[in-house]
Amino acid sequence: MDNRPIGVFDSGLGGLTGVRELRRRLPHENIVYFGDTGRVPYGSRSPETILQYARQDIAFLLSKDVKCIMAACGTVSSTYPAAEAEKLPVPYLGVVDAAAREAAFSTRNRRIGVIGTAATIRSRSYEALLRRLVPGVEITARPCPLFVPLVEAGYVDHSAPDKQEITKLVIAQYLTEIRDAGVDTLILGCTHYPLLKSMIGEFMGRNVVLVDPAKTAAHHLERILSERGLKADHPAGQAHFYVSDAPDGFVQTADLFLGEYKGGEVEQIAIDKY
């Protein structure tokens, strides 16, 4: 038993989809979330800059005495070196490995699509994992840079019809090549993308499995905590949120990702100190 909190971080708000899944699976856990809202997006940054930011984000979470860290950011998960992660004082989990394993399990025809930020696709991290997990796999990957701003502007599933129409046009622009490749599994390689899941699923067709990285990572983290005896027994877990920019934007948008934001504690920190 370990009542220290779970640490979760992302470049902005997308990682809150991971917090939502953790709350569903692990309701007795406290969670510390850091969203680097002052430096978002990471997806267009150089690998060196992404690594610097990831190290600072991790250092901040470690200062909060977390018992494990989930990088709820496809860009960081694609860039942060596994050798460095293994040296951290607590277990570390990125969303890429969990999502790749889920896709490998789901595919039937060995044709897998991957969408993500420019940095995630450029890193070929999903491609490397999938080629080890699925011999003979055919991968069609595509960066989707407009998806993140569309999500954060509220152009998501169940939004107004006019907003949905705009998003559907962008989905068609990005995903036609992937659909035409005949994939039967599509990795939504950014934690923002599950908020577009219904529209993406409608475009791709009912026979295509959509892999949600936040959901799969939360499942894997639950297993890690169980295997290592690290689960907490709080009567009701609490979440504490930290951001690197003014909290106002977080408060206004967080319920879009969490679906249940209830005005919890949000604090601005100076991430450059870490």
Stockholm file with secondary structure:
# STOCKHOLM 1.0

chainA/1-274         MDNRPIGVFDSGLGGLTGVRELRRRLPHENIVYFGDTGRVPYGSRSPETILQYARQDIAFLLSKDVKCIMAACGTVSSTYPAAEAEKLPVPYLGVVDAAAREAAFSTRNRRIGVIGTAATIRSRSYEALLRRLVPGVEITARPCPLFVPLVEAGYVDHSAPDKQEITKLVIAQYLTEIRDAGVDTLILGCTHYPLLKSMIGEFMGRNVVLVDPAKTAAHHLERILSERGLKADHPAGQAHFYVSDAPDGFVQTADLFLGEYKGGEVEQIAIDKY
#=GR chainA/1-274 SS CCCSCEEEEESSSTTHHHHHHHHHHCTTCCEEEEECTTTCCCTTSCHHHHHHHHHHHHHHHHHTTCSEEEECCHHHHHHSCHHHHHTSSSCEEEHHHHHHHHHHHHCSSSEEEEEECHHHHHHTHHHHHHHHHSTTCEEEEEECTTHHHHHHTTCSTTSCHHHHHHHHHHHHHHHHHHHHTTCSEEEECSTTGGGGHHHHHHHHCTTSEEECHHHHHHHHHHHHHHHTTCCCCCSSCCEEEEESSCTHHHHHHHHHHHSCCCCCCEEECCGGGC
#=GC SS_cons         CCCSCEEEEESSSTTHHHHHHHHHHCTTCCEEEEECTTTCCCTTSCHHHHHHHHHHHHHHHHHTTCSEEEECCHHHHHHSCHHHHHTSSSCEEEHHHHHHHHHHHHCSSSEEEEEECHHHHHHTHHHHHHHHHSTTCEEEEEECTTHHHHHHTTCSTTSCHHHHHHHHHHHHHHHHHHHHTTCSEEEECSTTGGGGHHHHHHHHCTTSEEECHHHHHHHHHHHHHHHTTCCCCCSSCCEEEEESSCTHHHHHHHHHHHSCCCCCCEEECCGGGC
//
